[in-house]
Amino acid sequence: MQFPKIGNWYRRPNGTLFEVVAVDEDDGTIEIQLYDGTIGEIEVENWSNMLLVEVSAPEDWSGSVDMDPEDYIGSGANDMPNGFHDPLEYLDKL
């Protein structure tokens, strides 16, 4: 069995691409992010039965996390939403 590696991309037999973003050994789960940005979870015990192929990251793998200026309200073209430059800054404000 090939154990999932965080940061690696895989393709399902149906062509769906995803990246492994976390492995929780205590819960027995693997957190994945699909190319479109959707987050999902796979049970570790199901991983070896999925017929996955390790692949290179898609050319535009960051497309699902890009922000366009119209996605937020700002007073100028160079304004960035809170937490944009440092994603952890947003968590401190919760």
C-alpha positions, -999 to +999 in steps of 0.1 A: +000+000+000+013+034-009+007+057+021-007+092+011+019+120+013+008+155+022+013+179-007+011+151-033-016+150-060-035+119-070-060+110-097-090+087-092-100+063-119-129+087-129-103+115-135-109+135-104-077+152-092-070+160-056-042+169-032-036+154+002-036+183+027-036+165+060-034+130+076-049+124+110-035+091+122-055+093+155-088+096+136-077+074+107-086+100+081-069+117+052-081+152+043-080+161+006-087+191-015-101+187-049-089+208-078-120+230-075-112+238-039-137+214-023-124+198+009-131+161+015-121+132+037-111+096+031-108+069+057-072+055+059-086+020+056-102+028+022-071+044+007-055+012-007-088+002-024-092+034-043-069+026-073-053+060-071-025+072-093+001+097-080+003+125-105+021+159-109+003+189-097-019+205-123-003+234-142-027+259-126-031+241-093-036+273-074-066+284-095-092+274-068-076+297-042-070+328-064-090+359-056-101+384-081-105+421-071-143+418-074-143+390-048-138+416-020-147+452-013-118+476-011-112+513-015-084+509-039-068+485-064-040+475-040-062+469-010-063+434+003-088+418+026-078+412+062-058+381+065-049+379+028-012+385+032-010+363+063-037+336+064-030+330+101-038+366+109-074+359+102-075+331+127-063+354+154-094+376+150-119+348+154 
